[in-house]
């Protein structure tokens, strides 16, 4: 077996950083060798730095407990130890943009969970089943950064995972207008109920910045590469409301769609269950075998029963039915910190390795 790639986690003590560490335990291709976080965590063991704030349901992997946390701002020192990094840092957008570029310029690929670079024209924002061809812009990005190996790739917002793959599967029916309401879990804010007791039995009808991301990011994913940058698609038009609900993990979406070519229910279901992408063809380690499952029961998908479908990397769709105002409607569910965050980024890194963009230093 070839030697595993050495991975650093930037922002390793936060919730998404913890999810990366949990997901990468026993990964066949990648090994977490370096963890970097804020200066206040630096110098401590990972176990000490996290303290009582381990938020995963699985225990902290033994292999990381005694890793000495590095200062994420000491870029050259962190980069020297790894083949590539996952970024889940908690900083302002400007600071994130700068630090991710600083890492890329040390010839270290950065696969980011952050939103800071999602609209940088030559940074690919990828759901590997939908638009892996966008990784081609890395070539142009490397020219801009002056690197031969280093680059930044990002994954999109967690909210869109519950409907963008579905609309992609239905592309040939030409969806042109979409209304979506998302019901989003508190782990999306990096919180548990212990951290955020006000969310118990509560609903908050606002999540900062989320609606714009939910409306615009799918269009970038459906865009095309032209002259070394991603040009977003213009259709379908999506309007969205995003609501925080008292759920720990799992974003649910209620979605209404108008199509130019009217499909039957059988056609819609057939497109979903047969929808596959590059990760399935390459049988990547984190790829779900069944990307989208369609549930026939009236009361599914449910967070408690379905959020961990395909280890949190699959998407569950139910209640596909005709609508009196729009053409069709459905409910979608995805795991916001697995498929929607760390898991999606790990799958991006696996795709990048399979395509030769990430290699041993």
C-alpha positions in Angstrom: 0.0 0.0 0.0 1.3 3.4 -0.9 2.2 5.8 1.9 -0.6 8.0 3.1 -0.5 11.7 2.5 0.3 13.9 5.5 -2.6 16.3 6.3 -2.8 19.4 8.4 -6.1 20.7 9.9 -6.2 24.5 10.1 -8.7 25.4 12.8 -8.6 21.9 14.2 -10.2 22.7 17.6 -13.5 24.0 16.3 -16.6 21.9 15.4 -15.8 21.4 11.7 -12.1 20.8 12.6 -13.2 18.1 15.0 -15.4 16.6 12.3 -12.4 16.5 9.9 -10.4 14.7 12.6 -13.2 12.2 13.3 -13.7 11.5 9.6 -10.1 11.1 8.8 -9.5 8.5 11.5 -8.4 5.3 9.6 -8.6 7.1 6.2 -6.9 4.9 3.6 -5.2 7.8 1.8 -4.8 10.6 4.3 -3.2 10.8 7.8 -3.7 13.8 10.2 -0.1 14.6 11.3 -0.5 18.3 12.1 -3.1 20.4 13.8 -3.0 24.2 13.9 -5.3 26.5 15.7 -5.3 29.9 17.4 -2.3 31.1 19.4 -4.1 30.3 22.6 -4.2 26.6 21.7 -0.7 26.5 20.4 1.8 24.5 22.4 -0.8 22.3 24.1 -1.6 18.8 23.1 -4.7 18.5 21.0 -6.5 16.8 23.9 -5.7 19.7 26.2 -6.5 22.3 23.7 -10.0 20.9 23.1 -10.6 20.2 26.8 -14.3 19.6 27.4 -15.3 21.0 24.0 -15.1 17.7 22.0 -18.5 17.9 20.2 -18.5 14.6 18.2 -20.5 11.6 19.3 -17.6 9.3 18.6 -14.6 9.6 21.0 -11.5 11.6 20.1 -9.2 9.4 18.0 -6.2 8.2 20.1 -3.8 9.1 17.3 -4.4 12.8 17.6 -4.6 13.2 21.3 -0.9 13.9 21.8 -0.3 16.0 18.7 1.1 19.4 19.8 -1.1 22.1 18.4 0.7 24.6 16.2 -0.1 28.3 15.8 -2.0 28.6 12.5 -0.4 32.0 11.8 3.1 30.4 11.6 2.4 29.3 8.0 5.9 28.2 6.9 6.3 26.0 10.0 2.9 24.3 9.6 3.2 23.9 5.8 6.7 22.3 6.1 5.2 19.2 7.8 2.3 18.4 5.5 1.4 17.5 1.9 -1.8 19.5 2.0 -4.2 21.1 4.5 -7.9 21.2 5.2 -9.0 24.7 6.3 -11.7 25.3 8.9 -10.3 28.4 10.5 -12.6 30.9 12.4 -11.5 34.4 11.3 -12.9 37.3 9.4 -13.3 36.8 5.6 -10.3 39.0 4.8 -8.1 37.1 7.2 -9.2 33.8 5.9 -8.6 34.8 2.3 -5.1 36.0 3.2 -4.1 33.0 5.3 -5.4 30.4 2.8 -3.4 32.2 0.0 -0.3 32.3 2.2 -0.6 28.5 2.7 -1.1 27.9 -1.0 2.0 30.1 -1.8 4.1 27.7 0.3 3.2 25.1 -2.4 0.7 23.5 0.0 -2.8 22.7 -1.5 -5.6 24.1 0.6 -9.0 22.4 0.6 -11.3 24.8 2.5 -14.6 24.5 4.3 -14.8 28.3 4.6 -16.8 30.7 2.4 -14.1 33.3 2.0 -12.9 32.1 -1.4 -16.2 30.8 -2.8 -16.5 33.8 -5.2 -12.8 34.2 -6.1 -13.1 33.7 -9.9 -10.2 31.2 -10.3 -11.0 29.2 -7.1 -13.0 26.0 -7.8 -16.1 25.5 -5.6 -17.0 21.9 -6.1 -19.5 19.2 -5.2 -17.5 16.3 -6.8 -20.6 14.5 -8.1 -21.7 17.7 -9.9 -18.8 19.8 -11.2 -15.4 18.1 -10.8 -14.4 19.7 -14.2 -14.2 23.0 -12.3 -10.9 21.9 -10.8 -9.4 22.8 -14.2 -9.2 26.4 -13.1 -6.5 25.5 -10.7 -4.1 25.9 -13.5 -5.0 29.6 -13.9 -5.0 30.1 -10.1 -1.5 28.7 -9.8 -0.3 31.2 -12.4 -1.9 34.0 -10.4 -0.4 32.8 -7.1 3.0 32.0 -8.8 2.9 28.4 -7.6 3.5 25.0 -9.2 1.8 22.8 -6.6 -0.1 25.1 -4.2 -3.8 26.2 -4.8 -7.1 26.7 -3.0 -10.2 24.6 -3.6 -13.5 25.1 -1.7 -16.7 23.3 -1.1 -20.1 25.2 -1.2 -22.4 26.0 1.6 -24.1 23.2 3.6 -27.6 24.5 2.9 -27.6 23.8 -0.8 -26.7 20.1 -0.5 -30.3 19.3 0.2 -31.5 20.5 -3.2 -28.7 21.4 -5.6 -27.9 17.7 -6.4 -31.6 17.1 -7.0 -31.9 20.0 -9.4 -28.7 18.8 -11.2 -30.2 15.3 -11.6 -33.3 16.9 -13.1 -31.4 19.2 -15.5 -32.8 17.8 -18.7 -36.3 18.9 -17.7 -35.0 22.5 -17.5 -36.0 23.7 -14.0 -36.2 27.5 -14.3 -37.7 28.7 -11.0 -37.2 27.4 -7.5 -38.5 28.3 -4.1 -36.7 26.8 -1.2 -37.0 27.1 2.6 -34.3 25.4 4.6 -34.6 24.2 8.2 -31.0 24.3 9.5 -29.3 22.5 12.4 -27.5 24.3 15.1 -24.2 22.4 14.4 -24.1 24.6 11.3 -23.2 27.4 13.7 -20.6 25.3 15.3 -22.9 24.8 18.4 -24.5 22.0 20.4 -27.5 22.5 22.7 -25.1 22.7 25.6 -23.5 25.8 24.0 -26.7 27.3 22.8 -29.5 26.6 25.3 -31.7 29.3 23.8 -32.2 27.1 20.8 -34.1 24.4 22.8 -37.7 24.5 21.7 -37.0 27.6 19.6 -36.9 28.6 16.0 -34.9 31.6 14.7 -36.0 32.9 11.3 -32.7 34.2 10.3 -29.1 32.9 9.6 -26.7 35.7 8.6 -25.6 35.5 5.0 -27.3 32.2 4.4 -30.0 33.1 2.1 -27.8 34.8 -0.4 -25.4 31.7 -0.4 -28.4 29.4 -0.8 -29.7 31.4 -3.9 -26.4 32.1 -5.6 -23.9 29.3 -4.9 -25.8 26.6 -6.9 -25.5 28.9 -10.0 -21.7 28.9 -9.6 -21.6 25.2 -9.3 -23.6 24.9 -12.6 -21.3 27.5 -14.2 -18.6 26.8 -16.7 -14.9 27.4 -17.0 -14.0 30.2 -19.4 -10.6 31.9 -19.7 -9.3 30.5 -16.4 -12.3 31.4 -14.3 -15.8 30.1 -13.4 -18.6 31.9 -15.1 -21.9 31.2 -13.1 -25.0 29.9 -14.8 -28.0 32.3 -14.9 -30.8 29.8 -14.5 -32.7 28.5 -12.6 -33.7 31.5 -10.5 -33.7 30.4 -6.8 -35.3 32.3 -3.9 -34.7 31.1 -0.4 -35.5 31.5 3.3 -33.2 29.9 5.9 -34.5 29.1 9.3 -32.5 27.8 12.3 -34.4 24.9 14.0 -33.7 23.0 17.3 -31.9 20.0 15.6 -28.3 19.1 16.2 -27.3 17.7 12.8 -29.2 17.7 9.4 -30.5 20.4 7.1 -34.0 19.9 5.7 -35.3 21.8 2.7 -38.8 22.2 1.4 -38.5 23.0 -2.3 -40.9 23.9 -5.1 -39.8 23.8 -8.8 -41.1 24.9 -12.2 -39.9 23.1 -15.3 -39.9 24.1 -19.0 -40.3 20.4 -19.9 -42.9 18.7 -17.7 -41.6 15.4 -16.2 -43.6 12.6 -14.8 -43.1 11.5 -11.2 -41.5 8.2 -12.5 -39.0 10.2 -14.6 -38.1 12.4 -11.6 -37.5 9.4 -9.3 -35.6 7.5 -12.0 -33.2 10.5 -12.5 -32.5 10.7 -8.7 -31.8 7.0 -8.0 -29.6 6.7 -11.0 -27.7 9.9 -10.5 -23.9 9.2 -10.2 -20.8 11.2 -10.5 -17.0 10.9 -10.7 -16.7 9.8 -7.0 -18.9 6.8 -7.6 -17.1 5.9 -10.9 -13.7 6.1 -9.2 -15.1 4.4 -6.0 -13.4 7.1 -3.8 -13.0 6.1 -0.1 -15.7 8.6 1.1 -18.0 8.5 -1.8 -21.6 7.2 -1.1 -22.5 4.3 -3.2 -26.0 5.7 -3.5 -25.7 9.5 -3.7 -29.4 10.2 -3.6 -32.1 8.0 -2.0 -35.8 8.5 -2.7 -38.1 7.6 0.2 -41.7 6.6 -0.6 -43.1 6.9 3.0 -45.2 10.1 3.6 -43.3 11.0 6.8 -39.7 10.7 5.4 -37.0 11.8 5.3 -36.7 12.4 9.0 -33.6 13.8 10.7 -33.5 11.1 13.4 -33.9 8.2 10.9 -32.1 9.4 7.8 -29.4 12.0 8.4 -26.7 9.4 8.6 -27.6 7.8 5.2 -24.4 6.6 3.5 -22.4 7.7 6.6 -23.8 11.2 6.2 -22.5 11.5 2.6 -25.8 10.7 0.9 -28.9 12.8 0.4 -32.4 11.7 1.2 -35.4 13.0 -0.8 -39.1 12.4 -0.1 -42.6 13.7 -0.6 -42.1 14.3 -4.4 -45.5 15.4 -5.5 -47.3 17.7 -7.9 -48.0 21.2 -6.8 -50.9 23.6 -7.5 -48.8 26.7 -8.0 -45.4 25.2 -9.1 -45.0 22.0 -11.1 -43.4 19.7 -8.5 -42.3 19.9 -4.8 -40.1 17.7 -2.6 -38.4 17.6 0.8 -34.6 17.1 0.9 -32.3 16.2 3.8 -28.5 16.2 4.1 -26.0 16.0 6.9 -24.7 19.5 7.3 -21.3 18.8 8.9 -20.5 15.6 6.9 -21.7 16.0 3.3 -22.3 19.8 3.9 -18.9 20.5 5.5 -15.9 18.3 6.4 -17.1 15.2 4.5 -17.7 17.2 1.4 -14.2 18.7 1.7 -12.6 15.2 2.2 -14.4 14.0 -0.9 -13.0 17.0 -2.8 -9.5 16.2 -1.6 -9.9 12.5 -2.7 -11.1 13.7 -6.1 -8.1 16.1 -6.3 -5.7 13.3 -5.4 -7.3 10.9 -7.9 -6.9 13.6 -10.6 -3.3 14.3 -9.7 -3.7 17.8 -8.2 -2.7 16.7 -4.7 0.5 14.6 -4.5 3.2 13.9 -2.0 5.6 16.9 -1.5 
